[in-house]
Structures are given as C-alpha cells and as structure tokens.
Amino acid sequence: MKQQPAMRVVTLCGSTPSKFDAIRDSQDILEARFAEAGLSVHPVDLGDWSLAAVPAILREISRRKPDVILMQYPSRAFGVSLGPVAISAIQRIAPLIVMLHEFIAAHPLRKAAVGALLVRADRIGVTADREGEGLGRWFPWVRKRLRNIPIASNIPGRAWKPSAPPRVVYFGQMRPQKGLEEFFECHGRIVSAMPHVRFGIIGAPVPKFADYGAMIQERARACGMSILPSGESGDVADSLSQATLALLPFPDGASFRRGSLFAAAGCGVPLVTTVGDDTPDQLLPFLQPARNVSELTELALRYLSDEGSLSDAHERSVRLSALFGWDRTVDCYMEVFREVFANRPGPLQTALASRIAAGRLPMASDSKS
C-alpha cells in the first residue's frame, strides 16, 4: 500500500524571551501533541511580525506547503503589530484557523483589529461560550465559523500530598481582574476562624501591570503570605501539590479558559472557586457552587475542618483533570482540522479523503505494507 502523506500544519505564534508567556508555553505542548498524533508540524517564526515582514513570512509559509495554518492570537510576540491581520487577509496558501484567546476583555481598538483578522479565517477557536457570544455580537458574520476549543494546563500533574499545617494557595498572574482582592478578603475571614491556616500566592507580576503586582506582593508580605514566582513548571506543580486548597475567585466564574484551575486539578488539589456567567454546565459536576466571598469562605472552612468533604473535593479534582486535559483539547483541534480539510478539496485532500471519512487523520507513521 502506498504511503499516505501526513497532514502538514503550519503554526503561527511567535516567541519572546519573557518567561511569562502562557500562550507560547501552551503552543510548545500543543505542537508536541500534534506530532504524537501523526501531524507534520511546521512552526513559522522569523522574529518579526510587523507589516514589513509579512511578504517574507508568507514566502516561508508557502515553502512549508501546509494543508492548514493555525494562528494563536493574540500572542506576546505579536504585540500590537498588524502583521498577523495582514497575513490573514492576504494569504491564499491554505485554510486558516485562528485560535482567539481573548476578546471580551480586549481594548476596543484590539476588538476592531480582531474583526479584520477574522474576515477570511476558515474557523475561529474560542475558549468559552461567553467569549464566542461576545464575538458574535460584535461580528455576527463569524458565528457559523466559531468552535469551542478549551485550553489545558501548562503545568505537569502531580500526586496530591498536602503539607501541615494546612495551606491555601492562589495561582495565577498578578494582574487586575484575577480575583486577588477577593482572595485577600477570604484570607482575613478564614484566619479569623482558623489562625493556624497558612496562605500563599503562586504567581508573578505582569510587566504591563508592574505597579499592581508590586502592590499585591507588598500586601501579601504584610499578611504573612508566602510568594512563589511562577517560574519553572515543575516547581509550580510541586508547590501546588502540597497545598490543602486552591482558592481561585475568578470574577466571571470558572471556565475552560482558566488554565490555573486545571493546573490545580491536575495536582489533585481541592478547588474553592466561583461559578458565574463564564462557567459552562460541563464543569458544574466538579465544583461546589460559590458566587461571592462569603460563600467562598464558608466552603473553604468546611473543607479545612471536615476530612470527608476535603477528600470528596480531591476526588472531584482528579476526575476533572482526567476528563478535561490535553487529550480533549487536541481532539477539539483535530475535529476542526477535519472540517476545514473536508471543505477544501484539492490534490492532497482528495488523496486523503477516504481516510478522513474512515474517522482518522493521516498518520506520519503510516507506511507501505
């Protein structure tokens, strides 16, 4: 049997020297997972995403002969450059999938740029229903092309080994609208009832919000909290696995775009988090509902004082991690690849159509028999 070529995927994300680049870290994992699934993966990054660099980027993409192009947007490497928008508008090389990581919270000028970016995108990935709904209100014409693709954690899993005395941690970036103010308010209420409980923050300031990050660090030290910079993923996983609880007061509720939620769950840590407008129904069986500081505090105190409740919460985290990890994320991408592949028949697509119809993409390991 003649060997069938693997689907060729060009990825556009870029990279920066900053160690605080969650999208780049996720892309590294994703590209490795794609390769394991049998795709032929070709990252394109010339280190310049300006408009002037667009012709060279397009030539490089064309040289790789992709069957599909996957762009992660926005990324730290792209910054405010309009190069990615121009690439989307100009390129006719292959179907384009844009994974849109943020829209609702974006500046109006960024939202306008997103509209131009998506005009010719074949499919648009969003991380949560609410993001898709917001995007659809701004640009109704994209609705049929939207697909939910959840993110997964960049942090490796660990066995849960809570330390003594009990420790409650927050994990995430030190920036506004991340629930840090609510975390401090819960801290005050919990230590009033249980003074022996320790608190810690795993995270680091974001350069754009350096003043805010410095304020949070100063406040944490004044409260006697430990601070662990979110550097090496293994160190973060070790610290998470030793926590008794992860207290994550997301302003809009837990959702599939909250990587810190899945990082804590991957280490088996019982979750004390909010449900809200962002929370999909699929997550509800794994969470005890809490909508404000009072309910978060009540839930945390219950777990800290009742071993049975704490054990049940740990088991929910284990199940959550098993069901909504990288396997699910990769499956969602694969399904989108199948869609655009089937909708764009060409020489290579025709040669592989029977295999797609059979329910699987071409594998790089397929050989003559």
Solvent accessible surface area in square Angstrom, and as a share of the most:
residue,aa,sasa,rsa
1,M,142,0.64
2,K,170,0.72
3,Q,91,0.41
4,Q,40,0.18
5,P,60,0.38
6,A,14,0.11
7,M,0,0.00
8,R,73,0.27
9,V,0,0.00
10,V,0,0.00
11,T,2,0.01
12,L,0,0.00
13,C,3,0.02
14,G,2,0.02
15,S,64,0.41
16,T,41,0.24
17,P,145,0.91
18,S,40,0.26
19,K,132,0.56
20,F,47,0.19
21,D,11,0.06
22,A,58,0.45
23,I,36,0.18
24,R,37,0.13
25,D,62,0.32
26,S,22,0.14
27,Q,1,0.01
28,D,75,0.39
29,I,51,0.26
30,L,5,0.03
31,E,24,0.11
32,A,54,0.42
33,R,76,0.28
34,F,0,0.00
35,A,58,0.45
36,E,137,0.62
37,A,26,0.20
38,G,6,0.06
39,L,6,0.03
40,S,28,0.18
41,V,31,0.18
42,H,34,0.15
43,P,64,0.40
44,V,2,0.01
45,D,60,0.31
46,L,86,0.43
47,G,66,0.64
48,D,66,0.34
49,W,12,0.04
50,S,43,0.28
51,L,101,0.50
52,A,93,0.72
53,A,12,0.09
54,V,6,0.03
55,P,71,0.44
56,A,36,0.28
57,I,0,0.00
58,L,27,0.14
59,R,159,0.58
60,E,32,0.14
61,I,0,0.00
62,S,55,0.35
63,R,152,0.55
64,R,52,0.19
65,K,148,0.63
66,P,12,0.08
67,D,10,0.05
68,V,0,0.00
69,I,0,0.00
70,L,0,0.00
71,M,0,0.00
72,Q,5,0.02
73,Y,3,0.01
74,P,23,0.14
75,S,9,0.06
76,R,88,0.32
77,A,25,0.19
78,F,4,0.02
79,G,31,0.30
80,V,137,0.79
81,S,29,0.19
82,L,92,0.46
83,G,0,0.00
84,P,0,0.00
85,V,17,0.10
86,A,17,0.13
87,I,0,0.00
88,S,0,0.00
89,A,46,0.36
90,I,98,0.50
91,Q,7,0.03
92,R,163,0.60
93,I,59,0.30
94,A,9,0.07
95,P,6,0.04
96,L,1,0.01
97,I,0,0.00
98,V,0,0.00
99,M,1,0.01
100,L,2,0.01
101,H,32,0.14
102,E,65,0.29
103,F,2,0.01
104,I,47,0.24
105,A,83,0.65
106,A,12,0.09
107,H,113,0.50
108,P,81,0.51
109,L,138,0.69
110,R,63,0.23
111,K,25,0.11
112,A,60,0.46
113,A,20,0.16
114,V,1,0.00
115,G,6,0.06
116,A,48,0.37
117,L,0,0.00
118,L,0,0.00
119,V,86,0.49
120,R,75,0.27
121,A,1,0.01
122,D,23,0.12
123,R,31,0.11
124,I,0,0.00
125,G,1,0.01
126,V,2,0.01
127,T,3,0.02
128,A,4,0.03
129,D,77,0.40
130,R,61,0.22
131,E,5,0.02
132,G,9,0.09
133,E,101,0.45
134,G,4,0.04
135,L,0,0.00
136,G,1,0.01
137,R,162,0.59
138,W,121,0.42
139,F,26,0.11
140,P,73,0.46
141,W,121,0.43
142,V,0,0.00
143,R,132,0.48
144,K,184,0.78
145,R,50,0.18
146,L,31,0.15
147,R,69,0.25
148,N,71,0.36
149,I,1,0.01
150,P,8,0.05
151,I,41,0.21
152,A,3,0.02
153,S,15,0.10
154,N,36,0.19
155,I,31,0.16
156,P,54,0.34
157,G,46,0.44
158,R,92,0.33
159,A,71,0.55
160,W,48,0.17
161,K,143,0.60
162,P,59,0.37
163,S,45,0.29
164,A,98,0.76
165,P,62,0.39
166,P,33,0.21
167,R,40,0.15
168,V,0,0.00
169,V,0,0.00
170,Y,4,0.01
171,F,21,0.09
172,G,16,0.16
173,Q,53,0.24
174,M,0,0.00
175,R,68,0.25
176,P,46,0.29
177,Q,138,0.62
178,K,51,0.22
179,G,1,0.01
180,L,0,0.00
181,E,75,0.34
182,E,63,0.28
183,F,0,0.00
184,F,7,0.03
185,E,81,0.36
186,C,0,0.00
187,H,22,0.10
188,G,34,0.33
189,R,101,0.37
190,I,0,0.00
191,V,39,0.23
192,S,91,0.59
193,A,64,0.50
194,M,31,0.14
195,P,100,0.63
196,H,84,0.38
197,V,4,0.02
198,R,125,0.46
199,F,9,0.04
200,G,1,0.01
201,I,1,0.01
202,I,1,0.01
203,G,1,0.01
204,A,8,0.06
205,P,39,0.25
206,V,8,0.05
207,P,86,0.54
208,K,165,0.70
209,F,52,0.21
210,A,54,0.42
211,D,127,0.66
212,Y,35,0.13
213,G,0,0.00
214,A,56,0.43
215,M,83,0.37
216,I,0,0.00
217,Q,40,0.18
218,E,123,0.55
219,R,96,0.35
220,A,0,0.00
221,R,155,0.57
222,A,91,0.70
223,C,53,0.32
224,G,64,0.61
225,M,12,0.05
226,S,62,0.40
227,I,44,0.22
228,L,60,0.30
229,P,77,0.48
230,S,28,0.18
231,G,38,0.36
232,E,129,0.58
233,S,44,0.29
234,G,24,0.23
235,D,81,0.42
236,V,2,0.01
237,A,0,0.00
238,D,59,0.31
239,S,17,0.11
240,L,0,0.00
241,S,8,0.05
242,Q,81,0.36
243,A,0,0.00
244,T,8,0.05
245,L,0,0.00
246,A,0,0.00
247,L,1,0.00
248,L,0,0.00
249,P,3,0.02
250,F,9,0.04
251,P,65,0.41
252,D,46,0.24
253,G,1,0.01
254,A,0,0.00
255,S,0,0.00
256,F,11,0.05
257,R,56,0.21
258,R,20,0.07
259,G,23,0.22
260,S,18,0.12
261,L,0,0.00
262,F,9,0.04
263,A,2,0.02
264,A,1,0.00
265,A,1,0.01
266,G,23,0.22
267,C,0,0.00
268,G,5,0.05
269,V,0,0.00
270,P,0,0.00
271,L,10,0.05
272,V,0,0.00
273,T,2,0.01
274,T,13,0.07
275,V,7,0.04
276,G,24,0.23
277,D,120,0.62
278,D,7,0.03
279,T,20,0.11
280,P,15,0.10
281,D,112,0.58
282,Q,90,0.40
283,L,0,0.00
284,L,80,0.40
285,P,89,0.56
286,F,20,0.08
287,L,10,0.05
288,Q,58,0.26
289,P,95,0.60
290,A,0,0.00
291,R,161,0.59
292,N,74,0.38
293,V,17,0.10
294,S,60,0.39
295,E,69,0.31
296,L,1,0.01
297,T,11,0.06
298,E,110,0.49
299,L,6,0.03
300,A,1,0.00
301,L,46,0.23
302,R,102,0.37
303,Y,4,0.02
304,L,23,0.11
305,S,85,0.55
306,D,61,0.32
307,E,152,0.68
308,G,42,0.41
309,S,22,0.14
310,L,27,0.13
311,S,56,0.36
312,D,80,0.42
313,A,3,0.03
314,H,37,0.17
315,E,82,0.37
316,R,36,0.13
317,S,1,0.01
318,V,67,0.38
319,R,117,0.43
320,L,0,0.00
321,S,36,0.23
322,A,86,0.67
323,L,106,0.53
324,F,23,0.10
325,G,23,0.22
326,W,30,0.11
327,D,99,0.51
328,R,66,0.24
329,T,5,0.03
330,V,14,0.08
331,D,91,0.47
332,C,30,0.18
333,Y,7,0.03
334,M,14,0.06
335,E,88,0.39
336,V,4,0.02
337,F,0,0.00
338,R,64,0.23
339,E,41,0.19
340,V,3,0.02
341,F,4,0.01
342,A,69,0.53
343,N,90,0.46
344,R,98,0.36
345,P,109,0.69
346,G,22,0.22
347,P,128,0.81
348,L,46,0.23
349,Q,26,0.12
350,T,92,0.53
351,A,53,0.41
352,L,0,0.00
353,A,52,0.40
354,S,84,0.54
355,R,25,0.09
356,I,26,0.13
357,A,91,0.71
358,A,84,0.65
359,G,51,0.49
360,R,107,0.39
361,L,2,0.01
362,P,0,0.00
363,M,45,0.20
364,A,56,0.43
365,S,97,0.63
366,D,30,0.16
367,S,77,0.50
368,K,154,0.65
369,S,124,0.80
